[in-house]
Amino acid sequence: MDLGIFGSISFDWHFVSALLSIVLIDLILAGDNAVVIAMAVRSLPSEQRKKGIFYGAGAAVLLRVVATFFVSQLLMISFIKLVGGIVILWVAVKLFIEGSPEENIEREVASIAQAVKIIVIADISMSIDNMLAVGGASHGNMFLLLFGLGLSIPFVVLTSNLLSMLMDKYPVIIYIGAAVLGKVGGEMIITDPFIVNILKPGKPLIYSVEVLFAAGVIIAGKLRMKRQISRAEKEEHVHEGG
């Protein structure tokens, strides 16, 4: 079936295998994106979470459709993954602090718009490999490309809903989520073409960097929370003294 500029649908082995590959890629790679979304909407009132998840995932995937056409060229440019990795680390620390069960922490007032903004920034930063994988598996077939990107929405939405509910019951998942994002950020930084040309990293170094940043995100978040608590206590003493 010829769909014009949107490619074609056939039921030969080449098409079916590409379709199954895309489904598998979406399933495997939905996890990281779901962690970001679940952590971003955790501060929202429960009745607004589903809206935040849906709007965030939808906006991110729309941007992915556009970005996918340029991703193969972008990946060859130095600093793209490096900057993306730094953005992810910043998002990870921010979401860890906002989602932490610790008391006496200054938290921004959460809104759907703020959650969507964080989701889109993080998703685009960390989805380069996802877009490249789906783009490669589609073999230039526009229908398969759009199908793969569209299919990622329900996968991510369902996983995000589940994770956001589990985070309420088991706050330790917030620590795991922050560590996952730290690992992703570290992997993006160490595999940036600029860093690769300098360090020529092997698997042991890449794994070490991933572990370092996974732990680093949590440590940085904890230190920042301690400073916030200390500042809040000082301000309290000043008010009491006044």
C-alpha positions as CSV (number, residue, x, y, z in Angstrom):
1,M,0.0,0.0,0.0
2,D,1.6,3.3,-1.2
3,L,1.0,6.2,1.1
4,G,2.9,8.8,-1.0
5,I,5.2,11.0,1.0
6,F,4.4,8.9,4.1
7,G,6.1,5.8,2.7
8,S,4.4,2.5,2.2
9,I,2.9,-0.5,4.0
10,S,3.7,-4.0,3.0
11,F,3.6,-7.3,4.7
12,D,6.9,-8.8,3.5
13,W,9.5,-10.0,5.9
14,H,11.6,-6.7,5.5
15,F,8.7,-4.5,6.5
16,V,7.5,-6.8,9.4
17,S,11.0,-7.2,10.8
18,A,11.5,-3.4,10.7
19,L,8.1,-3.0,12.5
20,L,9.0,-5.5,15.2
21,S,12.4,-3.9,15.7
22,I,10.8,-0.5,16.2
23,V,8.4,-1.9,18.8
24,L,11.3,-3.5,20.7
25,I,13.4,-0.3,20.5
26,D,10.5,1.7,22.0
27,L,9.9,-0.8,24.7
28,I,13.6,-0.9,25.8
29,L,14.1,2.9,25.6
30,A,10.8,4.1,27.1
31,G,12.1,3.5,30.6
32,D,14.5,6.5,30.8
33,N,12.0,8.9,29.4
34,A,9.3,7.5,31.8
35,V,11.6,8.2,34.8
36,V,11.9,11.9,33.8
37,I,8.2,12.3,33.3
38,A,7.2,10.5,36.5
39,M,9.7,12.6,38.5
40,A,8.6,15.8,36.8
41,V,4.9,15.3,37.6
42,R,5.3,14.0,41.1
43,S,5.0,17.5,42.6
44,L,1.7,18.1,40.8
45,P,-1.7,17.4,42.5
46,S,-2.8,13.9,41.8
47,E,-5.7,15.0,39.6
48,Q,-3.3,17.0,37.3
49,R,-0.7,14.2,36.9
50,K,-2.3,12.4,34.0
51,K,-2.7,15.7,32.1
52,G,1.0,16.6,32.8
53,I,2.1,13.1,31.6
54,F,0.0,13.2,28.5
55,Y,0.9,16.8,27.5
56,G,4.6,16.3,28.3
57,A,4.9,13.1,26.4
58,G,2.9,14.5,23.4
59,A,4.9,17.7,23.2
60,A,8.2,15.7,23.4
61,V,7.2,13.3,20.7
62,L,6.1,16.0,18.4
63,L,9.5,17.6,18.7
64,R,11.2,14.2,18.2
65,V,9.4,13.9,14.8
66,V,11.1,17.1,13.6
67,A,14.4,16.3,15.3
68,T,14.6,12.8,13.9
69,F,15.2,14.1,10.4
70,F,18.4,15.8,11.5
71,V,19.6,13.5,14.3
72,S,22.1,11.5,12.2
73,Q,23.9,14.7,11.2
74,L,23.7,16.1,14.8
75,L,25.3,13.1,16.4
76,M,28.5,13.7,14.3
77,I,28.8,17.3,15.7
78,S,31.0,17.6,18.8
79,F,29.5,18.9,22.0
80,I,25.8,18.0,21.1
81,K,25.8,15.0,23.4
82,L,28.1,16.7,25.9
83,V,25.7,19.6,26.3
84,G,22.7,17.2,26.4
85,G,24.4,15.2,29.1
86,I,25.0,18.3,31.2
87,V,21.3,19.3,30.8
88,I,20.2,15.8,31.9
89,L,22.4,16.0,35.0
90,W,20.9,19.4,35.9
91,V,17.4,18.1,35.4
92,A,18.2,15.0,37.5
93,V,19.4,17.0,40.5
94,K,16.5,19.4,40.2
95,L,13.9,16.6,40.1
96,F,15.6,14.7,42.9
97,I,15.4,17.8,45.2
98,E,11.8,18.5,44.2
99,G,10.7,14.9,44.6
100,S,12.6,14.1,47.7
101,P,10.6,13.1,50.8
102,E,12.8,15.3,52.9
103,E,11.0,18.0,54.9
104,N,12.0,21.7,55.1
105,I,13.1,21.9,51.5
106,E,12.2,25.0,49.4
107,R,10.3,23.7,46.4
108,E,8.9,25.6,43.5
109,V,5.1,25.7,43.2
110,A,4.4,22.9,40.7
111,S,2.2,23.5,37.6
112,I,1.5,21.5,34.5
113,A,3.4,24.1,32.3
114,Q,6.5,23.7,34.5
115,A,6.3,19.9,34.4
116,V,5.8,19.9,30.6
117,K,8.8,22.3,30.1
118,I,11.1,20.0,32.1
119,I,9.8,16.9,30.3
120,V,10.4,18.4,26.9
121,I,13.9,19.7,27.7
122,A,15.0,16.4,29.3
123,D,13.3,14.2,26.6
124,I,15.0,16.0,23.7
125,S,18.3,15.9,25.4
126,M,18.3,12.2,26.2
127,S,16.4,10.9,23.2
128,I,19.1,11.3,20.6
129,D,20.0,7.6,20.7
130,N,16.3,6.7,20.6
131,M,15.6,8.8,17.5
132,L,18.7,7.4,15.8
133,A,17.6,3.8,16.6
134,V,14.1,4.3,15.3
135,G,15.3,6.3,12.3
136,G,17.8,3.5,11.4
137,A,15.2,0.7,11.9
138,S,12.7,2.5,9.6
139,H,15.1,2.3,6.7
140,G,13.8,5.6,5.3
141,N,10.1,4.5,5.4
142,M,8.2,7.5,6.6
143,F,5.3,5.4,7.8
144,L,7.5,3.3,10.0
145,L,9.4,6.3,11.3
146,L,6.2,8.1,12.4
147,F,4.7,4.8,13.7
148,G,7.8,4.3,15.9
149,L,7.7,7.8,17.3
150,G,4.0,7.7,17.8
151,L,4.1,4.3,19.5
152,S,6.6,5.7,22.1
153,I,3.8,7.9,23.5
154,P,1.6,5.1,25.0
155,F,4.6,3.2,26.2
156,V,6.0,6.2,28.0
157,V,2.6,7.4,29.3
158,L,1.7,4.0,30.8
159,T,5.2,3.5,32.4
160,S,5.2,7.1,33.7
161,N,1.7,6.7,35.4
162,L,2.9,3.5,37.1
163,L,6.2,5.0,38.2
164,S,4.5,8.2,39.6
165,M,2.2,6.1,41.7
166,L,5.0,3.9,43.0
167,M,7.1,6.9,43.9
168,D,4.3,8.0,46.3
169,K,4.3,4.7,48.0
170,Y,8.1,3.9,47.8
171,P,10.2,7.1,47.9
172,V,13.4,5.1,47.4
173,I,12.3,4.9,43.7
174,I,13.1,8.6,43.5
175,Y,16.7,7.8,44.4
176,I,16.8,5.1,41.8
177,G,15.3,7.4,39.2
178,A,17.8,10.1,39.9
179,A,20.6,7.6,39.6
180,V,19.3,6.4,36.3
181,L,19.2,9.9,34.9
182,G,22.7,10.5,36.2
183,K,23.9,7.3,34.4
184,V,22.3,8.5,31.2
185,G,23.9,12.0,31.5
186,G,27.3,10.5,32.2
187,E,27.0,8.1,29.2
188,M,26.1,11.0,26.9
189,I,29.0,13.1,28.1
190,I,31.7,10.3,27.8
191,T,30.4,9.2,24.3
192,D,30.4,12.7,22.8
193,P,32.6,12.8,19.7
194,F,34.8,15.5,21.3
195,I,35.4,13.5,24.4
196,V,35.9,10.2,22.5
197,N,38.6,11.8,20.3
198,I,40.5,12.9,23.4
199,L,40.1,10.0,25.8
200,K,39.3,7.1,23.4
201,P,37.2,5.6,26.3
202,G,36.8,1.8,26.5
203,K,33.9,0.0,28.2
204,P,35.4,0.0,31.7
205,L,35.8,3.8,31.6
206,I,32.3,4.4,30.2
207,Y,30.8,2.2,32.9
208,S,32.9,3.9,35.6
209,V,31.7,7.4,34.4
210,E,28.1,6.1,34.4
211,V,28.4,4.9,38.1
212,L,30.2,8.1,39.1
213,F,27.5,10.4,37.7
214,A,24.7,8.1,39.0
215,A,26.0,8.6,42.5
216,G,27.1,12.2,41.9
217,V,23.5,13.3,41.1
218,I,22.3,12.0,44.5
219,I,25.2,13.4,46.4
220,A,24.9,16.8,44.7
221,G,21.1,16.8,45.5
222,K,21.7,15.9,49.1
223,L,24.3,18.7,49.5
224,R,22.1,21.2,47.9
225,M,19.2,20.2,50.2
226,K,21.4,20.5,53.3
227,R,22.3,24.1,52.2
228,Q,18.7,24.9,51.7
229,I,17.7,23.5,55.1
230,S,20.6,25.4,56.8
231,R,19.6,28.6,55.1
232,A,15.9,28.1,56.1
233,E,17.0,27.5,59.7
234,K,19.1,30.7,59.8
235,E,16.2,32.8,58.4
236,E,14.0,31.3,61.1
237,H,16.4,32.2,63.8
238,V,16.7,35.8,62.4
239,H,12.8,36.1,62.4
240,E,12.6,34.7,65.9
241,G,15.4,37.1,67.1
242,G,13.6,40.0,65.4
